[in-house]
Amino acid sequence: MTAILDDIRRLDAAHARGEINAVDLAAAKAKLFESVPDADEVVIQATARAAPRRPTGRFGPTLLLCIFVLTLCAGTTLLLTGDLMLAMTLSITVLAALTVTLFRQLDS
């Protein structure tokens, strides 16, 4: 893409110097733009080359573990302190950490 931009700048400079007229400039730019593939074609080619990802099925046990840990943290905090706000804050913090862990599993 940078090469095409360099060619356009070169053509504009040549036009500014008077080496080519406006018609030739437009024709040369049109030829350059036609050589650039459409974004849809690039996406289709990249998708065709990439191997399809299959779900690994690791989320079921991990999700159950997350729910168990979340319930355990919230219940223990509520029983020990009696403070519902503290229990919910801890639950949300643990839930955020577990969400990050699930997304890391998804990336790997």
Phi and psi restraints in degrees (range 20) as a CNS / XPLOR table:
assign (resid 1 and name C) (resid 2 and name N)
       (resid 2 and name CA) (resid 2 and name C) 1.0 -64.6 20.0 2
assign (resid 2 and name N) (resid 2 and name CA)
       (resid 2 and name C) (resid 3 and name N) 1.0 -35.8 20.0 2
assign (resid 2 and name C) (resid 3 and name N)
       (resid 3 and name CA) (resid 3 and name C) 1.0 -63.3 20.0 2
assign (resid 3 and name N) (resid 3 and name CA)
       (resid 3 and name C) (resid 4 and name N) 1.0 -38.5 20.0 2
assign (resid 3 and name C) (resid 4 and name N)
       (resid 4 and name CA) (resid 4 and name C) 1.0 -67.2 20.0 2
assign (resid 4 and name N) (resid 4 and name CA)
       (resid 4 and name C) (resid 5 and name N) 1.0 -41.5 20.0 2
assign (resid 4 and name C) (resid 5 and name N)
       (resid 5 and name CA) (resid 5 and name C) 1.0 -63.7 20.0 2
assign (resid 5 and name N) (resid 5 and name CA)
       (resid 5 and name C) (resid 6 and name N) 1.0 -38.5 20.0 2
assign (resid 5 and name C) (resid 6 and name N)
       (resid 6 and name CA) (resid 6 and name C) 1.0 -63.2 20.0 2
assign (resid 6 and name N) (resid 6 and name CA)
       (resid 6 and name C) (resid 7 and name N) 1.0 -40.5 20.0 2
assign (resid 6 and name C) (resid 7 and name N)
       (resid 7 and name CA) (resid 7 and name C) 1.0 -64.2 20.0 2
assign (resid 7 and name N) (resid 7 and name CA)
       (resid 7 and name C) (resid 8 and name N) 1.0 -39.9 20.0 2
assign (resid 7 and name C) (resid 8 and name N)
       (resid 8 and name CA) (resid 8 and name C) 1.0 -64.8 20.0 2
assign (resid 8 and name N) (resid 8 and name CA)
       (resid 8 and name C) (resid 9 and name N) 1.0 -42.9 20.0 2
assign (resid 8 and name C) (resid 9 and name N)
       (resid 9 and name CA) (resid 9 and name C) 1.0 -63.1 20.0 2
assign (resid 9 and name N) (resid 9 and name CA)
       (resid 9 and name C) (resid 10 and name N) 1.0 -39.5 20.0 2
assign (resid 9 and name C) (resid 10 and name N)
       (resid 10 and name CA) (resid 10 and name C) 1.0 -64.2 20.0 2
assign (resid 10 and name N) (resid 10 and name CA)
       (resid 10 and name C) (resid 11 and name N) 1.0 -41.3 20.0 2
assign (resid 10 and name C) (resid 11 and name N)
       (resid 11 and name CA) (resid 11 and name C) 1.0 -66.1 20.0 2
assign (resid 11 and name N) (resid 11 and name CA)
       (resid 11 and name C) (resid 12 and name N) 1.0 -41.4 20.0 2
assign (resid 11 and name C) (resid 12 and name N)
       (resid 12 and name CA) (resid 12 and name C) 1.0 -63.0 20.0 2
assign (resid 12 and name N) (resid 12 and name CA)
       (resid 12 and name C) (resid 13 and name N) 1.0 -39.1 20.0 2
assign (resid 12 and name C) (resid 13 and name N)
       (resid 13 and name CA) (resid 13 and name C) 1.0 -66.4 20.0 2
assign (resid 13 and name N) (resid 13 and name CA)
       (resid 13 and name C) (resid 14 and name N) 1.0 -40.3 20.0 2
assign (resid 13 and name C) (resid 14 and name N)
       (resid 14 and name CA) (resid 14 and name C) 1.0 -65.0 20.0 2
assign (resid 14 and name N) (resid 14 and name CA)
       (resid 14 and name C) (resid 15 and name N) 1.0 -38.1 20.0 2
assign (resid 14 and name C) (resid 15 and name N)
       (resid 15 and name CA) (resid 15 and name C) 1.0 -66.6 20.0 2
assign (resid 15 and name N) (resid 15 and name CA)
       (resid 15 and name C) (resid 16 and name N) 1.0 -40.2 20.0 2
assign (resid 15 and name C) (resid 16 and name N)
       (resid 16 and name CA) (resid 16 and name C) 1.0 -65.6 20.0 2
assign (resid 16 and name N) (resid 16 and name CA)
       (resid 16 and name C) (resid 17 and name N) 1.0 -32.7 20.0 2
assign (resid 16 and name C) (resid 17 and name N)
       (resid 17 and name CA) (resid 17 and name C) 1.0 -78.9 20.0 2
assign (resid 17 and name N) (resid 17 and name CA)
       (resid 17 and name C) (resid 18 and name N) 1.0 -12.6 20.0 2
assign (resid 17 and name C) (resid 18 and name N)
       (resid 18 and name CA) (resid 18 and name C) 1.0 89.8 20.0 2
assign (resid 18 and name N) (resid 18 and name CA)
       (resid 18 and name C) (resid 19 and name N) 1.0 11.9 20.0 2
assign (resid 18 and name C) (resid 19 and name N)
       (resid 19 and name CA) (resid 19 and name C) 1.0 -74.9 20.0 2
assign (resid 19 and name N) (resid 19 and name CA)
       (resid 19 and name C) (resid 20 and name N) 1.0 -31.0 20.0 2
assign (resid 19 and name C) (resid 20 and name N)
       (resid 20 and name CA) (resid 20 and name C) 1.0 -130.6 20.0 2
assign (resid 20 and name N) (resid 20 and name CA)
       (resid 20 and name C) (resid 21 and name N) 1.0 152.0 20.0 2
assign (resid 20 and name C) (resid 21 and name N)
       (resid 21 and name CA) (resid 21 and name C) 1.0 -89.8 20.0 2
assign (resid 21 and name N) (resid 21 and name CA)
       (resid 21 and name C) (resid 22 and name N) 1.0 176.8 20.0 2
assign (resid 21 and name C) (resid 22 and name N)
       (resid 22 and name CA) (resid 22 and name C) 1.0 -64.4 20.0 2
assign (resid 22 and name N) (resid 22 and name CA)
       (resid 22 and name C) (resid 23 and name N) 1.0 -35.7 20.0 2
assign (resid 22 and name C) (resid 23 and name N)
       (resid 23 and name CA) (resid 23 and name C) 1.0 -66.5 20.0 2
assign (resid 23 and name N) (resid 23 and name CA)
       (resid 23 and name C) (resid 24 and name N) 1.0 -45.3 20.0 2
assign (resid 23 and name C) (resid 24 and name N)
       (resid 24 and name CA) (resid 24 and name C) 1.0 -65.8 20.0 2
assign (resid 24 and name N) (resid 24 and name CA)
       (resid 24 and name C) (resid 25 and name N) 1.0 -36.2 20.0 2
assign (resid 24 and name C) (resid 25 and name N)
       (resid 25 and name CA) (resid 25 and name C) 1.0 -62.6 20.0 2
assign (resid 25 and name N) (resid 25 and name CA)
       (resid 25 and name C) (resid 26 and name N) 1.0 -46.7 20.0 2
assign (resid 25 and name C) (resid 26 and name N)
       (resid 26 and name CA) (resid 26 and name C) 1.0 -63.3 20.0 2
assign (resid 26 and name N) (resid 26 and name CA)
       (resid 26 and name C) (resid 27 and name N) 1.0 -40.6 20.0 2
assign (resid 26 and name C) (resid 27 and name N)
       (resid 27 and name CA) (resid 27 and name C) 1.0 -66.5 20.0 2
assign (resid 27 and name N) (resid 27 and name CA)
       (resid 27 and name C) (resid 28 and name N) 1.0 -41.0 20.0 2
assign (resid 27 and name C) (resid 28 and name N)
       (resid 28 and name CA) (resid 28 and name C) 1.0 -67.3 20.0 2
assign (resid 28 and name N) (resid 28 and name CA)
       (resid 28 and name C) (resid 29 and name N) 1.0 -40.2 20.0 2
assign (resid 28 and name C) (resid 29 and name N)
       (resid 29 and name CA) (resid 29 and name C) 1.0 -66.5 20.0 2
assign (resid 29 and name N) (resid 29 and name CA)
       (resid 29 and name C) (resid 30 and name N) 1.0 -39.7 20.0 2
assign (resid 29 and name C) (resid 30 and name N)
       (resid 30 and name CA) (resid 30 and name C) 1.0 -62.1 20.0 2
assign (resid 30 and name N) (resid 30 and name CA)
       (resid 30 and name C) (resid 31 and name N) 1.0 -40.1 20.0 2
assign (resid 30 and name C) (resid 31 and name N)
       (resid 31 and name CA) (resid 31 and name C) 1.0 -63.9 20.0 2
assign (resid 31 and name N) (resid 31 and name CA)
       (resid 31 and name C) (resid 32 and name N) 1.0 -40.8 20.0 2
assign (resid 31 and name C) (resid 32 and name N)
       (resid 32 and name CA) (resid 32 and name C) 1.0 -65.2 20.0 2
assign (resid 32 and name N) (resid 32 and name CA)
       (resid 32 and name C) (resid 33 and name N) 1.0 -44.1 20.0 2
assign (resid 32 and name C) (resid 33 and name N)
       (resid 33 and name CA) (resid 33 and name C) 1.0 -65.5 20.0 2
assign (resid 33 and name N) (resid 33 and name CA)
       (resid 33 and name C) (resid 34 and name N) 1.0 -32.4 20.0 2
assign (resid 33 and name C) (resid 34 and name N)
       (resid 34 and name CA) (resid 34 and name C) 1.0 -69.1 20.0 2
assign (resid 34 and name N) (resid 34 and name CA)
       (resid 34 and name C) (resid 35 and name N) 1.0 -25.6 20.0 2
assign (resid 34 and name C) (resid 35 and name N)
       (resid 35 and name CA) (resid 35 and name C) 1.0 -78.0 20.0 2
assign (resid 35 and name N) (resid 35 and name CA)
       (resid 35 and name C) (resid 36 and name N) 1.0 -12.8 20.0 2
assign (resid 35 and name C) (resid 36 and name N)
       (resid 36 and name CA) (resid 36 and name C) 1.0 -83.8 20.0 2
assign (resid 36 and name N) (resid 36 and name CA)
       (resid 36 and name C) (resid 37 and name N) 1.0 126.1 20.0 2
assign (resid 36 and name C) (resid 37 and name N)
       (resid 37 and name CA) (resid 37 and name C) 1.0 -71.2 20.0 2
assign (resid 37 and name N) (resid 37 and name CA)
       (resid 37 and name C) (resid 38 and name N) 1.0 151.2 20.0 2
assign (resid 37 and name C) (resid 38 and name N)
       (resid 38 and name CA) (resid 38 and name C) 1.0 -68.0 20.0 2
assign (resid 38 and name N) (resid 38 and name CA)
       (resid 38 and name C) (resid 39 and name N) 1.0 153.2 20.0 2
assign (resid 38 and name C) (resid 39 and name N)
       (resid 39 and name CA) (resid 39 and name C) 1.0 -62.3 20.0 2
assign (resid 39 and name N) (resid 39 and name CA)
       (resid 39 and name C) (resid 40 and name N) 1.0 -35.5 20.0 2
assign (resid 39 and name C) (resid 40 and name N)
       (resid 40 and name CA) (resid 40 and name C) 1.0 -63.2 20.0 2
assign (resid 40 and name N) (resid 40 and name CA)
       (resid 40 and name C) (resid 41 and name N) 1.0 -39.5 20.0 2
assign (resid 40 and name C) (resid 41 and name N)
       (resid 41 and name CA) (resid 41 and name C) 1.0 -66.0 20.0 2
assign (resid 41 and name N) (resid 41 and name CA)
       (resid 41 and name C) (resid 42 and name N) 1.0 -39.6 20.0 2
assign (resid 41 and name C) (resid 42 and name N)
       (resid 42 and name CA) (resid 42 and name C) 1.0 -65.5 20.0 2
assign (resid 42 and name N) (resid 42 and name CA)
       (resid 42 and name C) (resid 43 and name N) 1.0 -42.0 20.0 2
assign (resid 42 and name C) (resid 43 and name N)
       (resid 43 and name CA) (resid 43 and name C) 1.0 -65.3 20.0 2
assign (resid 43 and name N) (resid 43 and name CA)
       (resid 43 and name C) (resid 44 and name N) 1.0 -42.0 20.0 2
assign (resid 43 and name C) (resid 44 and name N)
       (resid 44 and name CA) (resid 44 and name C) 1.0 -64.6 20.0 2
assign (resid 44 and name N) (resid 44 and name CA)
       (resid 44 and name C) (resid 45 and name N) 1.0 -42.3 20.0 2
assign (resid 44 and name C) (resid 45 and name N)
       (resid 45 and name CA) (resid 45 and name C) 1.0 -65.5 20.0 2
assign (resid 45 and name N) (resid 45 and name CA)
       (resid 45 and name C) (resid 46 and name N) 1.0 -42.1 20.0 2
assign (resid 45 and name C) (resid 46 and name N)
       (resid 46 and name CA) (resid 46 and name C) 1.0 -66.2 20.0 2
assign (resid 46 and name N) (resid 46 and name CA)
       (resid 46 and name C) (resid 47 and name N) 1.0 -38.5 20.0 2
assign (resid 46 and name C) (resid 47 and name N)
       (resid 47 and name CA) (resid 47 and name C) 1.0 -68.3 20.0 2
assign (resid 47 and name N) (resid 47 and name CA)
       (resid 47 and name C) (resid 48 and name N) 1.0 -37.4 20.0 2
assign (resid 47 and name C) (resid 48 and name N)
       (resid 48 and name CA) (resid 48 and name C) 1.0 -67.7 20.0 2
assign (resid 48 and name N) (resid 48 and name CA)
       (resid 48 and name C) (resid 49 and name N) 1.0 -34.1 20.0 2
assign (resid 48 and name C) (resid 49 and name N)
       (resid 49 and name CA) (resid 49 and name C) 1.0 -78.5 20.0 2
assign (resid 49 and name N) (resid 49 and name CA)
       (resid 49 and name C) (resid 50 and name N) 1.0 -30.2 20.0 2
assign (resid 49 and name C) (resid 50 and name N)
       (resid 50 and name CA) (resid 50 and name C) 1.0 -75.0 20.0 2
assign (resid 50 and name N) (resid 50 and name CA)
       (resid 50 and name C) (resid 51 and name N) 1.0 140.5 20.0 2
assign (resid 50 and name C) (resid 51 and name N)
       (resid 51 and name CA) (resid 51 and name C) 1.0 -74.1 20.0 2
assign (resid 51 and name N) (resid 51 and name CA)
       (resid 51 and name C) (resid 52 and name N) 1.0 137.4 20.0 2
assign (resid 51 and name C) (resid 52 and name N)
       (resid 52 and name CA) (resid 52 and name C) 1.0 -65.9 20.0 2
assign (resid 52 and name N) (resid 52 and name CA)
       (resid 52 and name C) (resid 53 and name N) 1.0 136.6 20.0 2
assign (resid 52 and name C) (resid 53 and name N)
       (resid 53 and name CA) (resid 53 and name C) 1.0 -89.4 20.0 2
assign (resid 53 and name N) (resid 53 and name CA)
       (resid 53 and name C) (resid 54 and name N) 1.0 133.2 20.0 2
assign (resid 53 and name C) (resid 54 and name N)
       (resid 54 and name CA) (resid 54 and name C) 1.0 -105.8 20.0 2
assign (resid 54 and name N) (resid 54 and name CA)
       (resid 54 and name C) (resid 55 and name N) 1.0 141.0 20.0 2
assign (resid 54 and name C) (resid 55 and name N)
       (resid 55 and name CA) (resid 55 and name C) 1.0 -62.6 20.0 2
assign (resid 55 and name N) (resid 55 and name CA)
       (resid 55 and name C) (resid 56 and name N) 1.0 140.4 20.0 2
assign (resid 55 and name C) (resid 56 and name N)
       (resid 56 and name CA) (resid 56 and name C) 1.0 -87.7 20.0 2
assign (resid 56 and name N) (resid 56 and name CA)
       (resid 56 and name C) (resid 57 and name N) 1.0 -18.1 20.0 2
assign (resid 56 and name C) (resid 57 and name N)
       (resid 57 and name CA) (resid 57 and name C) 1.0 78.0 20.0 2
assign (resid 57 and name N) (resid 57 and name CA)
       (resid 57 and name C) (resid 58 and name N) 1.0 16.5 20.0 2
assign (resid 57 and name C) (resid 58 and name N)
       (resid 58 and name CA) (resid 58 and name C) 1.0 -86.5 20.0 2
assign (resid 58 and name N) (resid 58 and name CA)
       (resid 58 and name C) (resid 59 and name N) 1.0 -2.1 20.0 2
assign (resid 58 and name C) (resid 59 and name N)
       (resid 59 and name CA) (resid 59 and name C) 1.0 -80.8 20.0 2
assign (resid 59 and name N) (resid 59 and name CA)
       (resid 59 and name C) (resid 60 and name N) 1.0 -27.0 20.0 2
assign (resid 59 and name C) (resid 60 and name N)
       (resid 60 and name CA) (resid 60 and name C) 1.0 -59.2 20.0 2
assign (resid 60 and name N) (resid 60 and name CA)
       (resid 60 and name C) (resid 61 and name N) 1.0 -58.8 20.0 2
assign (resid 60 and name C) (resid 61 and name N)
       (resid 61 and name CA) (resid 61 and name C) 1.0 -63.4 20.0 2
assign (resid 61 and name N) (resid 61 and name CA)
       (resid 61 and name C) (resid 62 and name N) 1.0 -37.5 20.0 2
assign (resid 61 and name C) (resid 62 and name N)
       (resid 62 and name CA) (resid 62 and name C) 1.0 -66.3 20.0 2
assign (resid 62 and name N) (resid 62 and name CA)
       (resid 62 and name C) (resid 63 and name N) 1.0 -40.7 20.0 2
assign (resid 62 and name C) (resid 63 and name N)
       (resid 63 and name CA) (resid 63 and name C) 1.0 -65.5 20.0 2
assign (resid 63 and name N) (resid 63 and name CA)
       (resid 63 and name C) (resid 64 and name N) 1.0 -41.0 20.0 2
assign (resid 63 and name C) (resid 64 and name N)
       (resid 64 and name CA) (resid 64 and name C) 1.0 -64.0 20.0 2
assign (resid 64 and name N) (resid 64 and name CA)
       (resid 64 and name C) (resid 65 and name N) 1.0 -39.7 20.0 2
assign (resid 64 and name C) (resid 65 and name N)
       (resid 65 and name CA) (resid 65 and name C) 1.0 -63.7 20.0 2
assign (resid 65 and name N) (resid 65 and name CA)
       (resid 65 and name C) (resid 66 and name N) 1.0 -40.3 20.0 2
assign (resid 65 and name C) (resid 66 and name N)
       (resid 66 and name CA) (resid 66 and name C) 1.0 -60.9 20.0 2
assign (resid 66 and name N) (resid 66 and name CA)
       (resid 66 and name C) (resid 67 and name N) 1.0 -45.6 20.0 2
assign (resid 66 and name C) (resid 67 and name N)
       (resid 67 and name CA) (resid 67 and name C) 1.0 -64.7 20.0 2
assign (resid 67 and name N) (resid 67 and name CA)
       (resid 67 and name C) (resid 68 and name N) 1.0 -40.4 20.0 2
assign (resid 67 and name C) (resid 68 and name N)
       (resid 68 and name CA) (resid 68 and name C) 1.0 -63.7 20.0 2
assign (resid 68 and name N) (resid 68 and name CA)
       (resid 68 and name C) (resid 69 and name N) 1.0 -47.4 20.0 2
assign (resid 68 and name C) (resid 69 and name N)
       (resid 69 and name CA) (resid 69 and name C) 1.0 -64.3 20.0 2
assign (resid 69 and name N) (resid 69 and name CA)
       (resid 69 and name C) (resid 70 and name N) 1.0 -41.3 20.0 2
assign (resid 69 and name C) (resid 70 and name N)
       (resid 70 and name CA) (resid 70 and name C) 1.0 -61.6 20.0 2
assign (resid 70 and name N) (resid 70 and name CA)
       (resid 70 and name C) (resid 71 and name N) 1.0 -46.1 20.0 2
assign (resid 70 and name C) (resid 71 and name N)
       (resid 71 and name CA) (resid 71 and name C) 1.0 -65.3 20.0 2
assign (resid 71 and name N) (resid 71 and name CA)
       (resid 71 and name C) (resid 72 and name N) 1.0 -41.5 20.0 2
assign (resid 71 and name C) (resid 72 and name N)
       (resid 72 and name CA) (resid 72 and name C) 1.0 -63.1 20.0 2
assign (resid 72 and name N) (resid 72 and name CA)
       (resid 72 and name C) (resid 73 and name N) 1.0 -45.2 20.0 2
assign (resid 72 and name C) (resid 73 and name N)
       (resid 73 and name CA) (resid 73 and name C) 1.0 -63.7 20.0 2
assign (resid 73 and name N) (resid 73 and name CA)
       (resid 73 and name C) (resid 74 and name N) 1.0 -47.7 20.0 2
assign (resid 73 and name C) (resid 74 and name N)
       (resid 74 and name CA) (resid 74 and name C) 1.0 -65.8 20.0 2
assign (resid 74 and name N) (resid 74 and name CA)
       (resid 74 and name C) (resid 75 and name N) 1.0 -43.2 20.0 2
assign (resid 74 and name C) (resid 75 and name N)
       (resid 75 and name CA) (resid 75 and name C) 1.0 -65.8 20.0 2
assign (resid 75 and name N) (resid 75 and name CA)
       (resid 75 and name C) (resid 76 and name N) 1.0 -44.2 20.0 2
assign (resid 75 and name C) (resid 76 and name N)
       (resid 76 and name CA) (resid 76 and name C) 1.0 -63.7 20.0 2
assign (resid 76 and name N) (resid 76 and name CA)
       (resid 76 and name C) (resid 77 and name N) 1.0 -44.6 20.0 2
assign (resid 76 and name C) (resid 77 and name N)
       (resid 77 and name CA) (resid 77 and name C) 1.0 -63.5 20.0 2
assign (resid 77 and name N) (resid 77 and name CA)
       (resid 77 and name C) (resid 78 and name N) 1.0 -41.4 20.0 2
assign (resid 77 and name C) (resid 78 and name N)
       (resid 78 and name CA) (resid 78 and name C) 1.0 -65.4 20.0 2
assign (resid 78 and name N) (resid 78 and name CA)
       (resid 78 and name C) (resid 79 and name N) 1.0 -40.4 20.0 2
assign (resid 78 and name C) (resid 79 and name N)
       (resid 79 and name CA) (resid 79 and name C) 1.0 -69.2 20.0 2
assign (resid 79 and name N) (resid 79 and name CA)
       (resid 79 and name C) (resid 80 and name N) 1.0 -40.5 20.0 2
assign (resid 79 and name C) (resid 80 and name N)
       (resid 80 and name CA) (resid 80 and name C) 1.0 -75.7 20.0 2
assign (resid 80 and name N) (resid 80 and name CA)
       (resid 80 and name C) (resid 81 and name N) 1.0 -39.3 20.0 2
assign (resid 80 and name C) (resid 81 and name N)
       (resid 81 and name CA) (resid 81 and name C) 1.0 -104.4 20.0 2
assign (resid 81 and name N) (resid 81 and name CA)
       (resid 81 and name C) (resid 82 and name N) 1.0 -29.3 20.0 2
assign (resid 81 and name C) (resid 82 and name N)
       (resid 82 and name CA) (resid 82 and name C) 1.0 75.9 20.0 2
assign (resid 82 and name N) (resid 82 and name CA)
       (resid 82 and name C) (resid 83 and name N) 1.0 7.3 20.0 2
assign (resid 82 and name C) (resid 83 and name N)
       (resid 83 and name CA) (resid 83 and name C) 1.0 -101.1 20.0 2
assign (resid 83 and name N) (resid 83 and name CA)
       (resid 83 and name C) (resid 84 and name N) 1.0 109.8 20.0 2
assign (resid 83 and name C) (resid 84 and name N)
       (resid 84 and name CA) (resid 84 and name C) 1.0 -65.8 20.0 2
assign (resid 84 and name N) (resid 84 and name CA)
       (resid 84 and name C) (resid 85 and name N) 1.0 -38.7 20.0 2
assign (resid 84 and name C) (resid 85 and name N)
       (resid 85 and name CA) (resid 85 and name C) 1.0 -63.5 20.0 2
assign (resid 85 and name N) (resid 85 and name CA)
       (resid 85 and name C) (resid 86 and name N) 1.0 -41.1 20.0 2
assign (resid 85 and name C) (resid 86 and name N)
       (resid 86 and name CA) (resid 86 and name C) 1.0 -65.5 20.0 2
assign (resid 86 and name N) (resid 86 and name CA)
       (resid 86 and name C) (resid 87 and name N) 1.0 -41.0 20.0 2
assign (resid 86 and name C) (resid 87 and name N)
       (resid 87 and name CA) (resid 87 and name C) 1.0 -64.0 20.0 2
assign (resid 87 and name N) (resid 87 and name CA)
       (resid 87 and name C) (resid 88 and name N) 1.0 -41.9 20.0 2
assign (resid 87 and name C) (resid 88 and name N)
       (resid 88 and name CA) (resid 88 and name C) 1.0 -69.7 20.0 2
assign (resid 88 and name N) (resid 88 and name CA)
       (resid 88 and name C) (resid 89 and name N) 1.0 -37.4 20.0 2
assign (resid 88 and name C) (resid 89 and name N)
       (resid 89 and name CA) (resid 89 and name C) 1.0 -63.0 20.0 2
assign (resid 89 and name N) (resid 89 and name CA)
       (resid 89 and name C) (resid 90 and name N) 1.0 -44.4 20.0 2
assign (resid 89 and name C) (resid 90 and name N)
       (resid 90 and name CA) (resid 90 and name C) 1.0 -63.1 20.0 2
assign (resid 90 and name N) (resid 90 and name CA)
       (resid 90 and name C) (resid 91 and name N) 1.0 -41.0 20.0 2
assign (resid 90 and name C) (resid 91 and name N)
       (resid 91 and name CA) (resid 91 and name C) 1.0 -61.9 20.0 2
assign (resid 91 and name N) (resid 91 and name CA)
       (resid 91 and name C) (resid 92 and name N) 1.0 -43.9 20.0 2
assign (resid 91 and name C) (resid 92 and name N)
       (resid 92 and name CA) (resid 92 and name C) 1.0 -66.3 20.0 2
assign (resid 92 and name N) (resid 92 and name CA)
       (resid 92 and name C) (resid 93 and name N) 1.0 -38.7 20.0 2
assign (resid 92 and name C) (resid 93 and name N)
       (resid 93 and name CA) (resid 93 and name C) 1.0 -64.3 20.0 2
assign (resid 93 and name N) (resid 93 and name CA)
       (resid 93 and name C) (resid 94 and name N) 1.0 -45.0 20.0 2
assign (resid 93 and name C) (resid 94 and name N)
       (resid 94 and name CA) (resid 94 and name C) 1.0 -64.9 20.0 2
assign (resid 94 and name N) (resid 94 and name CA)
       (resid 94 and name C) (resid 95 and name N) 1.0 -40.3 20.0 2
assign (resid 94 and name C) (resid 95 and name N)
       (resid 95 and name CA) (resid 95 and name C) 1.0 -61.5 20.0 2
assign (resid 95 and name N) (resid 95 and name CA)
       (resid 95 and name C) (resid 96 and name N) 1.0 -40.3 20.0 2
assign (resid 95 and name C) (resid 96 and name N)
       (resid 96 and name CA) (resid 96 and name C) 1.0 -63.9 20.0 2
assign (resid 96 and name N) (resid 96 and name CA)
       (resid 96 and name C) (resid 97 and name N) 1.0 -43.2 20.0 2
assign (resid 96 and name C) (resid 97 and name N)
       (resid 97 and name CA) (resid 97 and name C) 1.0 -64.0 20.0 2
assign (resid 97 and name N) (resid 97 and name CA)
       (resid 97 and name C) (resid 98 and name N) 1.0 -40.4 20.0 2
assign (resid 97 and name C) (resid 98 and name N)
       (resid 98 and name CA) (resid 98 and name C) 1.0 -69.9 20.0 2
assign (resid 98 and name N) (resid 98 and name CA)
       (resid 98 and name C) (resid 99 and name N) 1.0 -33.4 20.0 2
assign (resid 98 and name C) (resid 99 and name N)
       (resid 99 and name CA) (resid 99 and name C) 1.0 -64.2 20.0 2
assign (resid 99 and name N) (resid 99 and name CA)
       (resid 99 and name C) (resid 100 and name N) 1.0 -42.0 20.0 2
assign (resid 99 and name C) (resid 100 and name N)
       (resid 100 and name CA) (resid 100 and name C) 1.0 -60.9 20.0 2
assign (resid 100 and name N) (resid 100 and name CA)
       (resid 100 and name C) (resid 101 and name N) 1.0 -42.2 20.0 2
assign (resid 100 and name C) (resid 101 and name N)
       (resid 101 and name CA) (resid 101 and name C) 1.0 -62.1 20.0 2
assign (resid 101 and name N) (resid 101 and name CA)
       (resid 101 and name C) (resid 102 and name N) 1.0 -41.6 20.0 2
assign (resid 101 and name C) (resid 102 and name N)
       (resid 102 and name CA) (resid 102 and name C) 1.0 -64.6 20.0 2
assign (resid 102 and name N) (resid 102 and name CA)
       (resid 102 and name C) (resid 103 and name N) 1.0 -40.6 20.0 2
assign (resid 102 and name C) (resid 103 and name N)
       (resid 103 and name CA) (resid 103 and name C) 1.0 -67.4 20.0 2
assign (resid 103 and name N) (resid 103 and name CA)
       (resid 103 and name C) (resid 104 and name N) 1.0 -34.2 20.0 2
assign (resid 103 and name C) (resid 104 and name N)
       (resid 104 and name CA) (resid 104 and name C) 1.0 -65.8 20.0 2
assign (resid 104 and name N) (resid 104 and name CA)
       (resid 104 and name C) (resid 105 and name N) 1.0 -37.6 20.0 2
assign (resid 104 and name C) (resid 105 and name N)
       (resid 105 and name CA) (resid 105 and name C) 1.0 -63.7 20.0 2
assign (resid 105 and name N) (resid 105 and name CA)
       (resid 105 and name C) (resid 106 and name N) 1.0 -36.5 20.0 2
assign (resid 105 and name C) (resid 106 and name N)
       (resid 106 and name CA) (resid 106 and name C) 1.0 -66.9 20.0 2
assign (resid 106 and name N) (resid 106 and name CA)
       (resid 106 and name C) (resid 107 and name N) 1.0 -36.1 20.0 2
assign (resid 106 and name C) (resid 107 and name N)
       (resid 107 and name CA) (resid 107 and name C) 1.0 -72.3 20.0 2
assign (resid 107 and name N) (resid 107 and name CA)
       (resid 107 and name C) (resid 108 and name N) 1.0 -30.0 20.0 2
